[in-house]
Amino acid sequence: MTLLDYPGRVACTVFTGGCNLRCPFCHNFQLATGEDMGPNLTDEVLEYLSKRRGIIDGVCITGGEPLLWKDLEGFIDNVKDMGYLVKLDTNGTFPDRLLNLLQNGKLDYVAMDIKSSISSYEKLSGIGVDTSAVKKSVEILKNAGIPYEFRTTTVKGLHEMNDFEEIAEWLQGDSRYYLQKFVMNETVPGKELDTFSDQEMKNILKTVKAKLPNTEIRG
């Protein structure tokens, strides 16, 4: 259970295997090349949730990239049948799948990772990305009619100040945006990466807030 992954809710976090990106700063890199959640594991998760009704409020589905999971919608249906709220974490590269879930009322909250400025997206994602798909997901969430957030893990050695200036220009408006400081651990593939200092984070925050006033540092 977690108080952090679903804002304002006591939630259970479900990790799905497989991701279409290879971000060098990823803390869940072992999941990136993993397989989709199998039926046995799915059954175990649903059994766990059925026993905790009244204890937790929601389920956060993260990864990897959950929108790769072919049985995602069916899993969400089972979760919502138990009365839980559903939060989805996504990298935004599958806008049509995201839109389908939203239009069908499957999601209550979405958190979308913004890897970097559009010009630096490939560097931060570790692989070629269709940035038009990412842009489409941003616009879908801005018009989704449910709570959502954008967030960026700030990585010294990969991000420059101009990246945050471009992100602020791109996302400008009243969307909630969180800057999350990168912290190295043993699962991160990019061993040369570093963390911005507290003062550097404050400078980034000040820059972004000029266009995105609902920006905060998280963690």
N, C-alpha and C positions, 0 to 999 in steps of 0.2 A: 504494500500500500504506500501511497505517496501523497504529500500535501503540496508538492511542487509542480508536478507535471500538468495538472488541470487547475488553473487559477480559481480559487474560491471553493474548491471541491476536494473531498477525500476520494482518491481514485486508485484504481489498479492499472498498472502499465503493462501492456502486452507488446512484446517485441516480435516483429516479423522478419524473416530472413530474406536476403536478396536486395540488391540496390543497383540501379543503373549508373550511379556515379562512383567515383573513386577519390573522394576528398582526402588529401594528405593529412588533414588535421582531425579525421574522424575518430571518435572514441569507441565507436561500435564497428570498427573496420572488419572484425571477424564475421559480422553479419552480412557485410556487403556482398560476399561471394557465397553466402549460404543458400540453402534451398527454402522454398516456401514452407510455411508452417504445415505440417502433416496432419491428417485427420485425428490421429491419436492424441497429439498435443492439443489440438483444437478441443477435443472432448474433455481433456483434463482442465483446460482453462475455463470452459463453460461450467464444468462441475464446481470448480473453485468459486466462480462468480455466483452460482446458484446458492451456495452456502453462506454468502456474505451480503445478501440482500438486507438492507436496513443498517449495514455497517459502513458501506462505501456508497458514494453517490454516482460515480461515473467510471468510465473506462477510457484510458488514453492508449490509442493504437499508434505505435511508432516503429522504427526499424533500424537499419534498412529503409526501404521505401515501401510502405504498406500498399500503395496503389498498384504495385506489381502483383499482388496476391490475388489470384483468380477467384478465390472464395471469400473475398473481403466483404462483399455486400451481404452474403448469407450469414457470415459471422456477426456482422453488425445487427442484422435482423434478430438473431438469437439473443444478443446482448440487450437490445432495446425491448424485446419481449419480456425481459426480466425487470424492466423499469429503469435501466441505467441510462444516463447521459453518455454520449460518445464524443470524444475529442480525437481528431486525426492530426498527426504530424506528417508533413509531406515536403518534398523538395520542389514541388510545383512544375515538374516536367511532364505531367499527364493531365492537362487541363480538362480534357473531355471526360475523363473518368471522375475527376473531382466534381465537375459540373453535374454529372449524372447523379452522384451521391447527394449533392446538395438539392437538386430538383426533386429527388425522391424522399426528401426529409430524413435522410439517414444520419446527418451530422448535426451536432449542437455547438461545436467549437472547432476551429481549424487553426493550427499554427504552421506557417510556411517559412521554411528557411530561405533567406536571401543570401546566397553565397558571397556575392561581391557586386561591384558595378558590372554592368553588361559587358564592358570592354575587357574585364578581367575574369569573366565567369569560367572560362576553360581552365585557367590557372588554379582557381580555387576548387573546382569540381574534379580536377584530375583527368578529365576526359572531355571530348567535344560535346557541347550542349546546344540544343535548339532553344536559343534564348527567346524566340518569339513565343514558344510554349510557356516559358516562365512568365513572360509579360502578360500573356493571356490569363494565367492563373491568378496573377495579382489583380487584374481587373475583375475577374470572377468573384474573388473574395470581397473586394470593395463593394460589390453589389449583391452580396449573398444574403443579407438580412439576418445573419447570425453573428455572434461574437467571433472575432478572429484576431490574429496577431501576425506580424512579420518579425523575424529575428535574424541576427547575424552573429556568428561566432567570430570575434575579432582576433586575427592571428598576425603577430609581428613576424615579418619575413615573407608574408604573402599579401597583406593589405598595406596600402599607402593611404595617406589622408585624402588624396583625390578620389579614391574609391568611395569613401564615405560621403564626400561631397556629391558624387554622382548618384549614389543610392538615395540620398535625401532629395535630390532633384527628381529622381524617378518616382519615388513613393509619396512625394509631398502631399500633404493633406492631414486629415485627423486620424489616420490609422494608428493603432498601437504598434510600436516598434521597440524591440529590445536588443541591446548590445550585450552579448555574453562573452566574457573574457575567456580566451582559450587557456586551458591548463594542460600541461603535458602529462601523459601517463604511459604505461608500458604498451598499451594496445595501439597507440597512435603510430601510423607508418612513417610520418615525416619527422624524423628524429632531430632535424636541424632547426625546427620551428621554435618560436619564443613567444613570450607573453608580454602584452603592453603593460606598462606601469600604471599605477592608479592615476597619476597626473596625465599620462597620455590618454587614458580612457576618458577623463574629464574633458580634455581638449576635443576628442572625437565627439563626445556627447554635445558639447557646446556647438560644434559645427553642424551636427545633424539637426539639432533642435530648431535651428533657424528656418528649416523647411518642414520638419516633422516634430511639432511641439509635444506630441505624446510619446516621446522617446525616453527610455529609462535604461540604466545599467542594471542588469540582472546577474546575481551571483557574485 
